[in-house]
Amino acid sequence: MSYAYIDEFRIYLHQLSDKEQQDVIEFYQEYIIDANLQTNDAIINELGTPKHLARKVLADYSIKMSEENYQNFNNGQISSNERFSKNLKMIGLVILALMASPVAILIAIILIPLILLFIGLGVFFILLFLFLVAMSVVGGIGAIFIGLSVIFQSFGTTIFYTGVGLLILGVDFFLIPIIVALLKWGFSVIVIFFRWLGKKLLHGRKTPMKGEQKDA
């Protein structure tokens, strides 16, 4: 068995805990022995390079954690920001795993520009929304101040401008939670898609993964 392959493979698993690393290493050591892979070239031909194999393993672990909603991470004590960050990391690991697979690399070439385009459009519309909300809030507050400034000159004008300002602010505070909820829903759809894509990738190739039957 080529210990150089295992040693290099271990380096790329630093994101896993020590126990998880040991479990993964033992699994592939047993697989290499059972498959009678004597040389480094034979192992690479069967499993891919250590870096490519590690990418698949890390993506597999990340997908499982995401599916479990990170309940096994820090005893389930995880904030929304941490969950968002980890799901974003999971998406990145799936993309890297796609690029590590010669069969899937064409999919990655098509998929990654589309993802970048989607993210770019998403950022643009979020910034546009924030700009419009900020402008409308300023406009609403400005209308209220205009109304109050003429209260001793025209009570009717005060009522009109104050009402318009309160209406604008009310619409803003009504729309903001809805838009935020839609953005969260959109991201959750993306996360679900990448979980599905990752599982199709990881379970649709010949590289064995821990938790599967070795003779599969």
N, C-alpha and C positions, 0 to 999 in steps of 0.2 A: 504494500500500500504506500502511496506517495504522501509522506507526512508534510511535504512542502505545500501541497494543495490544501490540506486541512489547516495548516498554520496560517496561510494567507486568507483562507475562508473565514477563519475565526476573527481576523482583524476587521473584516467588514460587518461583523455582527455586533459591534460595540453598542448599538442602540438597544439591544436586548439585555435583560437582566443576566446575571452570572448563571443562574439556574437554567434559564431559557437557552442561553448559549450552549451550556453543557449538554442539554437535551438534544439540541439540534446537531451538535458535533457528534454525539454518540450515535444518533440515527444515521448520519451519512457515513460515519466510519463503518458501521455494520453493513450498510448498503454496499459500500465499495468492496468490502471483504466478501459478502455474499455474491456479488456480481463478478468477483475475481478480476477486478480492475487493477492491474499490476503497475502500470506506468501512468505518469502525469497526463500524457496525451490520451490514453484510454479513458481516464476519468473525465477530462475536458470534453471528449467526444460524446460521453454519456450524459454528463451533468452540466456542461458548459463551464466557462471560466469561474474561478472562485467569486469574482465580483458579480458576475451575472447571476450565479446561483444565490448569492447573498441578497441581491435585489428582490428575487422572487420570494425568498424566505421572509424578508422584512415586509414585503407587500402582503403576504399571506397572514402574518401575525397582525399587521395593522388593520386588515379587513375584518379579521375575527374580533379584534378589540372594538372596532367601530360598530359591528353588528350587535355586540353585547352592550353598546352604549357606554363603554368604558367603566362598567360596574366593577371590574377586577383591577382597575387602576386606582391606587391610593384609597382603597376601600370604598370606591364609588364617590368619594368626595372630590368632585371635579367641577370647576366653574364653567359657565357657558363659553367664556373666551378660550379656556383651555380645550374644551371639546371642539370648538370651531377650529382652533389651531391644529389639533390632532387629526381632525377629518381632512383639513387642508393638506397636512403631511401625508395622510393615507393616499390622497389623490396623486400627490407627487410620486410616491413610491410605486403606485400602480403604473404611472406613465413610464417611470424608469424600468419597471419590469417588462413593460411592452417593448421598450427599446432594447432590452436584453435578449429578446426572443427574435431570432432571424425570421421566423414565420410571421410574427406579429409586427415586425418593424414597418411594413407597408401601412398597416393600420395606424401605427403611431405617427407616421409621416403625414397622413391625412388628418388624424385626430387632433394632434397637437396644435396646428395652425387654427383649426376650428375652435379649440378650447381658448387659445389666446385671443381670437377674435371675439368670442363670447364674453371673456373676462373684460376685454377692452371696452366692449359695448356696455357691459354691466357697470363698470367704473364710470364711464361717461354719463350714463343715465342717473346713477346715484349722485354724482357731482352736480348734474343739471337739476335734479330734484332738490338737493340741499340748497342750491343757489336760489331756486324759485321759492322755496319755503322761507329762506332768509329774507328775500325781497318782499314777500307777502307779509311776513311778520313786521318788518320795518314799515311797510305801507299801512298795515292795520293799526299799529301804534301811532303812526303819523296822523292817520285819519282821526283817531281819538283825541290827540293833542289839538288838531285843528278845530274839532268840534268844541272842546273845552275852552279854547282861546276866544271864541265868539259867543260864549254863553250869556254875557251881559248885553250883547248886541242883537242876537237872533237865537231865541231858544229852539226854534224849529230847525235851524241849521245845525245847532249843537246836537239835537236828537238824531238828525240824519247822519252826520259824520261819525258820531259816536256809535250809532247802530251799525254803520258800514264797517267800521274798524273792528267792533266786537264780532261781527259776522265773519270777517276774514280770519280773525284769530281762532274763532270757533271751528271753522272749516279746516284750518291748519292742524289744530290739536285733534281733530277727528280723523284727518287723513294720515297723519304721521304714524300712529300705531298700525293702521291698515297696511301702509307701504312697508313698514318694518317687518310685519308679519309675512307679507308677500315675499320679501327678500329672503327671510329665513326659510320659507317654504321652498323657494327656488333653489337655495343652496342645499337643502335636504334632498331634493330631487337629484341634484348633481352628485351628491354623496352616494345615494342609492344606485345611481347609474354606474359609478366607478366601482362600487362593491360588486355589482353584477359583472362588469367588464373584467375586473380582477379575478373573480372566481372562474369565469369562462377561460381566462388566460391560464391561470394556475392549475386548473383541473382538466384543461383540454390539451396539455402538452405532455411529452413523455417524461419530463423531469420529475422524479418522485418527490413527494413532500411529506413531512412528518404528519402523522395522523391518517395517511392513506395506507392501503395495502401495498406492500413492497412488490408484489407480483402483478400489480395493476398496470 
